[in-house]
Amino acid sequence: MTSQHPTGAPATNHGKAELLRAYDHLCNAASLSLALEMAIGRVTDEQQRAALEALAGQVVDRLEDIKVAVERIRV
C-alpha cells in the first residue's frame, strides 16, 4: 500500500525521510524540555534557575521551528 500525501498524491521517499527527521528532532526537543522542567524545579539558586529558564525558552523556540518545518514538508 502506498502512503499518500494529504492532497491524495503519493508521498515521496524524500518527503518521508524529511518528516521522520523532523519527528526525531521534535522528540529530542520534547525530551529536553521535560528534563529542563524537572531541573528547574530542583534548582534553588536564582541565577541558575534564570539560566535554565532561558534555556527552556530556547527549547520552546526550537519546537516552534520544528513545527514550521513539518508543516512546510507536509505541504
Secondary structure, 3 states (H helix, E strand, C coil): CCCECCCCCECCHHHHHHHHHHHHHHHHHHHHHHHHHHHHHHCCCHHHHHHHHHHHHHHHHHHHHHHHHHHHHHC
